[in-house]
């Protein structure tokens, strides 16, 4: 038996991830198992969705139906996690949990950058709002999610003029 805590993946019923985390944390607290079960984590990414000029921010689970648990693998820690309501089992061959490698843990998105999604793409017809160009329409030329900007070709005085505005200042036209 290893005395070093490792990360394991547990499978849960979809939508029960938060409840499973809370239940495991409660048992750890009640039974004073902090040494054995050290952390319970649900990988999430922060998403900013911009639809028709309206900004909506929320956290989205990166791996729905899965929860990570950092623990020292013993019969007791295994039983606590395995018998938690909503847990369907550990990820690994047979009934033996397989710990994640350091590389896998590093790629789990623990410190992931926020994600931004928009409902328009290059070539779409949009209307600008919230700027001194309110109401003007144009074609999306480039979307820069990193800097939260969109380049739009707006027809002014008979010629196409490239203009850069914030992602939330454009609204897709159907």
C-alpha positions in Angstrom: 0.0 0.0 0.0 1.3 3.4 -0.9 1.6 6.2 1.6 1.6 8.9 -1.0 -1.7 10.5 -2.0 -2.5 10.1 -5.7 -5.3 11.3 -7.8 -8.0 8.8 -8.8 -11.0 9.2 -11.1 -14.4 8.2 -9.8 -17.5 7.7 -12.1 -20.8 9.2 -10.9 -24.3 9.4 -12.2 -24.4 12.4 -14.5 -25.6 15.5 -12.7 -24.5 14.1 -9.3 -20.9 15.4 -9.3 -21.4 18.2 -6.8 -23.5 16.0 -4.5 -20.9 13.2 -4.6 -18.2 15.8 -3.7 -20.2 17.1 -0.8 -21.0 13.6 0.5 -17.4 12.5 0.4 -16.2 15.7 2.1 -18.9 15.2 4.8 -17.8 11.6 5.5 -14.1 12.7 5.6 -15.0 15.5 8.1 -17.2 13.2 10.3 -14.7 10.3 10.4 -11.6 12.5 10.5 -10.1 11.0 7.4 -8.3 14.1 6.2 -5.0 12.2 6.0 -6.4 9.5 3.7 -8.8 11.5 1.5 -7.2 14.8 1.0 -9.1 16.5 -1.8 -12.2 16.1 -4.0 -12.2 18.1 -7.2 -14.6 18.6 -10.1 -12.7 19.9 -13.2 -14.7 23.0 -14.5 -14.0 25.7 -17.0 -15.3 29.2 -16.8 -17.3 30.0 -19.9 -18.4 33.3 -21.3 -21.2 32.9 -23.8 -22.1 35.9 -26.0 -25.4 35.5 -27.8 -27.0 38.5 -29.6 -24.9 41.0 -27.6 -25.8 39.5 -24.2 -23.0 38.2 -22.1 -23.7 35.1 -19.9 -21.0 33.6 -17.7 -21.1 30.2 -16.0 -18.9 27.3 -15.0 -19.2 24.1 -17.1 -18.0 20.7 -16.1 -15.0 19.5 -18.2 -15.8 15.8 -17.6 -19.5 15.4 -16.8 -20.1 12.2 -14.8 -16.6 12.2 -13.3 -15.0 13.5 -10.0 -11.3 13.5 -9.1 -10.3 12.4 -5.6 -6.8 12.8 -4.1 -6.3 10.0 -1.6 -4.0 7.5 -0.1 -5.3 4.2 -1.4 -6.3 1.9 1.4 -9.2 -0.5 1.9 -10.9 2.2 4.2 -10.5 5.1 1.7 -11.6 2.9 -1.2 -14.7 1.8 0.8 -15.6 5.4 1.8 -15.5 6.6 -1.8 -17.0 3.5 -3.4 -20.0 3.4 -1.0 -20.8 7.1 -1.4 -24.3 7.6 -2.8 -24.1 8.5 -6.5 -20.7 6.9 -7.1 -20.8 4.1 -9.7 -17.2 3.1 -9.3 -13.5 4.0 -9.8 -11.9 4.3 -13.2 -9.5 1.4 -13.7 -9.4 -2.2 -14.8 -11.7 -4.5 -12.8 -12.3 -3.2 -9.3 -8.8 -1.8 -8.8 -8.6 2.0 -9.1 -5.8 3.3 -11.3 -4.1 6.5 -10.2 -3.6 9.3 -12.7 -0.1 10.0 -13.9 1.5 13.4 -13.1 1.1 14.3 -16.7 -2.6 13.5 -16.7 -3.1 15.5 -13.5 -1.4 18.5 -15.1 -3.7 18.3 -18.1 -6.9 18.2 -16.1 -7.5 21.9 -16.4 -7.1 22.8 -12.7 -5.9 26.2 -13.7 -7.5 26.5 -17.1 -8.2 29.8 -18.9 -11.8 31.0 -19.2 -13.6 29.9 -22.4 -15.5 32.4 -24.5 -18.2 31.3 -27.0 -20.1 33.4 -29.5 -23.1 32.6 -31.7 -21.6 34.1 -34.9 -18.7 33.2 -37.1 -16.5 34.6 -39.9 -18.7 35.6 -42.8 -21.9 36.1 -40.8 -23.9 39.3 -41.1 -24.1 41.2 -37.8 -25.4 44.5 -36.3 -23.2 46.7 -34.1 -24.7 47.9 -30.8 -23.3 49.8 -27.8 -20.9 52.0 -29.8 -21.0 55.2 -31.8 -21.8 52.9 -34.8 -25.1 51.7 -33.3 -27.3 50.0 -35.8 -24.7 49.6 -38.6 -24.5 46.2 -40.2 -21.4 44.4 -41.5 -19.7 41.1 -42.1 -17.5 39.4 -39.6 -14.0 39.3 -40.9 -12.1 38.0 -37.9 -12.9 36.8 -34.3 -10.2 37.3 -31.6 -11.4 35.4 -28.6 -8.2 36.0 -26.7 -8.6 39.8 -26.8 -12.4 39.6 -26.8 -12.6 41.5 -30.1 -14.3 41.0 -33.5 -13.2 42.7 -36.7 -16.2 43.7 -38.8 -16.3 45.0 -42.4 -18.8 47.8 -42.4 -19.9 49.5 -45.6 -19.5 53.3 -45.2 -19.6 55.8 -47.9 -19.5 53.1 -50.6 -16.5 51.3 -49.4 -15.8 48.4 -46.9 -14.2 49.7 -43.7 -12.7 47.3 -41.3 -13.7 48.1 -37.7 -12.8 46.4 -34.4 -15.4 46.2 -31.6 -15.8 44.1 -28.5 -17.4 40.6 -28.8 -20.5 41.7 -26.9 -21.1 44.7 -29.1 -22.3 42.6 -32.1 -25.5 40.8 -32.7 -26.0 38.1 -35.3 -28.6 38.8 -38.0 -30.6 35.9 -39.4 
